[in-house]
Amino acid sequence: MNALQAVELKAFVPARDFALSKRFYADLGFTQRSEGGGVAYFCVNDSAFLLQDFYEQTLAENLVMHLLVTDVQAWRAHVDAQDLAGRYGSRITPVTAQPWGITEFVVIDPCGVCWHIGQNTPGFEPVGRLP
């Protein structure tokens, strides 16, 4: 048995306006589970990240997160119903089947963090992937 075990991997996501970003992520579909010391823990099912009350423009505008979901159309409908573009100024792309086997859309958060939200494309035949 390998002695090296992991429980969870989370990224720290910056926020220019911490309160605004907490509202945005709750509206996006995440649940805030805790907060302390300028860090808020957000999750949906077993996927999580840490929102930090810290902003560095270069970091924020170059950070890309990927959320793999079971139904990308349901997530996109939720984003539209929440009017994230109107309420937060978020840029949101159409749902697109990518050549790497993910059908996704992109949401840009209030400080520039890019989120790819997508599902595995049904019927996609991977080429060159390791087993």
N, C-alpha and C positions, 0 to 999 in steps of 0.2 A: 504494500500500500504506500502510495506517495504521501509524504509528510506535509507537502505543500498543498494547502486547501484554501479556497476562497469562498467568501459568503456573498459578496456583492461588489460591483464596480460602478462607481458614480462619477460623473463629471461635475465640476464646478462651473456654473453658468453665470456670467456677470449681469448686473442690473444697474443701469444708469439711475433709474428711479425705482427703488426697491418696492415701495407700496404699489406702484403701477404694474410692475412686472409680476408681483404676486397675484394681482387681480387677473392679469392677462393669462397666466398659466392655469389658474383655476377655471377661467372661461374656456381655455383651450381643451380642458378635459382632465387635468391633473388634480390630485387631492393633496393639499398641504397637510403633512402629518406632524411636523414640529418646526420650531424656530428658536434660535438663540444665538447670541454673539454675531449677529449680522448674517446668519445663514439659515435658509428655510429649506426643509426637506420636502420634495414633491415626488409623487409617484402615481402611476396608473398600473394596476395589477402588480406585476413583479418588476416593472421598469421604473427607475428613479433617477433623479439628479438633485444636486444641491444648488439652489439659487443663492448667490452671494451679493451682499450689499457692497459691491465693488464694481467700478467701471473703468475700463481702459479701452478706448475706441478701437485701437488696432486689434486687440484681442477679440472684442465683441464682434467686429465686422469680419473676422476671419474664422470664427468658431462655427463649426457645422456639427449638428446633432442629427442622428438618424433614429427614428422610432419605427420599428417594424410592428405592424398591426395586422389583425385578421380581416378587416373590412375597410379598405381605404375609402370607398365611396361613403360609408357611414361617417367616417372622420371628417371628410370634406363637407358633407351635409351639416354636421355639427358646427364646423368652423363658419360656414355660411350663416347658419341660424343664429350664431352668437355675434355675427357682424363684426368679426375681429378687424377687418379692413376699415370699416367705418369708425369703430370705437377706439381703435388703437393705432390706426394708420399702417397696419401690417400689409405688406405685399404678399399676395397669395397667387400661386400659379395654378393652372388647370391640372387635373389628374392626367398623367402621361405614362405610358408604358415605356420604360427605359430599356436600352439594348442589353443591360447587365442583369435583367430578370426581375426588376422591381417596378411595380406600377405605383406611382407616387405623385404627391404634390408638395410644394414648398411653401412654408410660412416663415416670414421674417418677423422676429419679435420686436418689441418697442425700442431696443437699443442696438439692433442689427444682427443678432444671432440668427443663423439660418437653420431651420428645422426641415429635414426631409421626412415626411410621414408617408409610409408606403407599405405595401404587402407584396409577397412573392407573386410574380405574375403566373397565373394558372397556365399550365402546359409549357412553360419555359423549359427548353432543353439547354442545360449549362454546357459550355464548351471550355475545356481546359481547367475546370475546377477540380480540386483535390477531393477525394472521397470523404 
